[in-house]
Amino acid sequence: MNLLCPLCSGDSTELYYQQRSKKLSRDFYQCGHCHLVFVDPAQRLNAQDEKAEYDLHNNDVDDAGYRQFLSRVQLPVQARIKPAAHGLDFGCGPGPALSVMMAEQGYSVSVYDIFYYQDKTVLDRRYDFITATEVVEHLFAPGEVLSQLWSLLEHGGILALMTKMVIDQQAFAQWHYKNDPTHIGFFSQPTFEWLAGQWGLN
Ligand SMILES: [Zn+2]
């Protein structure tokens, strides 16, 4: 029986790439329906090892390079929201830099992170915008989580996702992004088009 796709739950999945390095031995599959590339669920890190990897990340809001990186989400979002808009930074990590940057511009931003900011009451209200930067590639259940985020948006709200995208098998073989053991799901243009179709978007 084929593995089920963690995004669309389809079962037309097939082997995409086998990684065999000293550090990592993982099998990547692709869904023939939504085109997500994903790691065999049996080869994911456990929660403890996953968090240990995140604890190493140095996401400092005072780091000019990191701010520049996040501005690639911040500026397009700001261009599309009203001055008093309220947002959620989902999966903000140990140092919630984007929410601080948005707060500096006068927006109020709630934060949620499964490891670092676990107050689930923030997931009980609606938002004018939701950002998830470098998050979707880590999700065990991207279909469930993205549907939830979508349901938390006000009518006309903005969902901003930032991740690096799959191009093809040849590029994938050389791609550093797949070598992070916490990266388990890889989106591409066709995957975002599939999502847009699901939600009735352009
Ligand atoms: Zn799928």
Residues whose N, C-alpha, C, O or C-beta is under 5 A from the ligand:
A	BS01	ZN	C5 L7 C8 S9 G10 C31 H33 C34 H35 L36
